[in-house]
Amino acid sequence: MRLLLVSGDAKFNMALDEALLELISLGRSEPAIRFYRFSPTAITIGYFQSIEKAVNLRKALSLGIDVVRRPTGGGAVLHDEKGELTYSIVVPEIPGEEVEKSFRRICLGVVLTLEELGLEASFVPINDVIVSGRKISGSAQTRRRGFILQHGTILYNTDLELMQELLTPPTEKLLEKGVSSVRGRVTTVSEQLGREVSFDEVLSAAIKGFSRALGEELVPSNPTEDELNLTSELERKYGSEKWNEMR
Amino acid sequence: MRELIIRREKTLIISCSTERGVIKKVKISGDFFAFPEGSIDKLERELIGKKVTDVEEIVKSSLRRCVLVGVSLEDIVEALKRITQPL
């Protein structure tokens, strides 16, 4: 499978993910996996989320942090430039496979990445991976023409205090989970290992982990001209108020 | 706009306003998944101008090909019925 390692800002990252899904599902591109970061730090919200309800917008604005709506459902995420690796992959749907099973299948790559880093991780439905009972990775999906785009996070050194200040999950959700804050139910690779890990170390583990999960080699590659052209077009959508503030 | 939050595996938030038993505005939001995503946008459009008594039929018909994860079609019907009841 093609391995793409290009990173950008939030609108570029979401645009390239959608461009890959569009072109791969049309048979105009070969399947691909990406590992990237958000430069600069940004927040993404799920397709169905209300921007005002999911994010502390005043705080985000004061820090100059962009908030971009994803093409995928799920919850809000802080993509810390210095503490989070994002993966995204486009693979065919398996006919009859339940959504939760497809999350589990693709999240095996995350579980094995964490294993490569020396951590025992497990998948928790619907879309989380946990270490020591705390969330370390979340994923989201959209589907088009029989193909799945799944992207997700691996928190390796995310500023969890900042995450708590910026994201505003409904209080009851946390209470149900028996903890009083985002901080209490989320962790990072660095926190778990007791040392500061780097992006490159996590990237190297992710390449090995996903390669094992997929049973195939990941071949370093560049986006095609087609993919970059469509990305430029889609960046306009992901940078627009109409899209980002639609809910 | 009245607002109702329903928590299942994921959260469903419905905001809605009605006038004389007719839906004027409605927004369905939350951290759930729905495939294809556009079917929720379509449902919102289809609910506008409809009688609150027809909510169940509209949702069932509109979402018949939609796969929901984290909340169910019944949750959406229930939430819409509750939020459109007279105060």
Interface residues (C-beta under 8 A of the other chain):
Chain A: G46 Y47 F48 Q49 S50 K53 A54 P71 T72 G73 G74 G75 A76 V99 E100 P125 I126 N127 A140 Q141 T142 R143 R144 P170 E172 K173 E176 R247
Chain B: I5 R7 E9 K10 T11 I13 K27 I28 S29 G30 D31 F32 F33 A34 F35 P36 E37 I40 V67 V69 G70
